[in-house]
Amino acid sequence: MQISANAFSAGLSAIKAGQEQMTSAAQAIAMQSSATSASAAATPAVDMVQITEQLMQLEQAKQMSQLGARVLSSADEALGTLIDTQA
């Protein structure tokens, strides 16, 4: 039973970390977009590199959240099998 609790905890932690990373990257993109709008002298190439990096962070956050969901699903399935076996 303890292993299952650890798996649930790991899955939830991965989802939470993914959400936090996604929030951070989205805020950085929004701030970059508004800063670019305010400053006409900004270099577009530098802005695109920074936005691309943040988009990569968003993709990484999505994958981390999906991984956490898979861990939760596997832990739930294992716990269900354990309960069925015990009954």
C-alpha positions as CSV (number, residue, x, y, z in Angstrom):
1,M,0.0,0.0,0.0
2,Q,2.9,2.4,0.7
3,I,4.3,1.9,-2.8
4,S,0.9,2.9,-4.3
5,A,0.8,6.1,-2.1
6,N,4.3,7.0,-3.3
7,A,3.3,6.5,-6.9
8,F,0.2,8.7,-6.4
9,S,2.4,11.3,-4.8
10,A,5.0,11.2,-7.6
11,G,2.3,11.5,-10.2
12,L,0.7,14.5,-8.5
13,S,4.1,16.1,-8.0
14,A,4.9,15.8,-11.8
15,I,1.5,17.3,-12.7
16,K,2.0,20.2,-10.3
17,A,5.6,20.8,-11.6
18,G,4.3,20.8,-15.2
19,Q,1.6,23.3,-14.3
20,E,4.0,25.6,-12.6
21,Q,6.4,25.4,-15.5
22,M,3.6,26.0,-18.0
23,T,2.4,29.1,-16.0
24,S,6.0,30.5,-15.9
25,A,6.6,30.0,-19.6
26,A,3.2,31.5,-20.5
27,Q,3.8,34.5,-18.4
28,A,7.2,35.0,-19.9
29,I,5.7,34.8,-23.4
30,A,3.0,37.3,-22.5
31,M,5.6,39.7,-20.9
32,Q,7.8,39.4,-24.0
33,S,5.0,40.1,-26.3
34,S,3.9,43.2,-24.4
35,A,7.5,44.4,-24.1
36,T,7.9,44.0,-27.9
37,S,4.8,45.9,-28.6
38,A,5.9,48.8,-26.4
39,S,9.3,49.0,-27.9
40,A,9.5,49.4,-31.6
41,A,13.3,49.3,-31.5
42,A,13.5,45.7,-30.2
43,T,15.4,43.2,-32.4
44,P,12.9,40.8,-33.8
45,A,15.4,37.9,-34.1
46,V,16.2,38.0,-30.4
47,D,12.5,38.2,-29.5
48,M,11.8,35.1,-31.6
49,V,14.6,33.2,-30.0
50,Q,13.2,34.0,-26.5
51,I,9.7,33.1,-27.5
52,T,10.9,29.9,-29.1
53,E,12.7,28.9,-25.9
54,Q,9.5,29.6,-23.9
55,L,7.4,27.5,-26.4
56,M,9.9,24.7,-25.8
57,Q,9.3,25.1,-22.1
58,L,5.6,24.9,-22.7
59,E,6.0,21.6,-24.6
60,Q,8.2,20.2,-21.9
61,A,5.6,21.2,-19.2
62,K,2.9,19.5,-21.3
63,Q,4.9,16.3,-21.4
64,M,5.7,16.4,-17.7
65,S,2.0,16.8,-16.9
66,Q,1.1,13.9,-19.3
67,L,3.8,11.7,-17.6
68,G,2.3,12.5,-14.2
69,A,-1.2,11.6,-15.4
70,R,0.2,8.2,-16.7
71,V,1.9,7.6,-13.4
72,L,-1.4,8.3,-11.6
73,S,-3.3,6.0,-14.0
74,S,-0.8,3.2,-13.5
75,A,-0.9,3.6,-9.7
76,D,-4.7,3.6,-9.8
77,E,-4.8,0.5,-12.0
78,A,-2.2,-1.3,-9.7
79,L,-4.2,-0.4,-6.6
80,G,-7.4,-1.7,-8.3
81,T,-5.7,-5.0,-9.2
82,L,-4.4,-5.3,-5.6
83,I,-7.8,-4.7,-4.2
84,D,-9.4,-7.2,-6.6
85,T,-6.7,-9.8,-5.6
86,Q,-7.2,-9.2,-1.9
87,A,-11.0,-9.6,-2.2
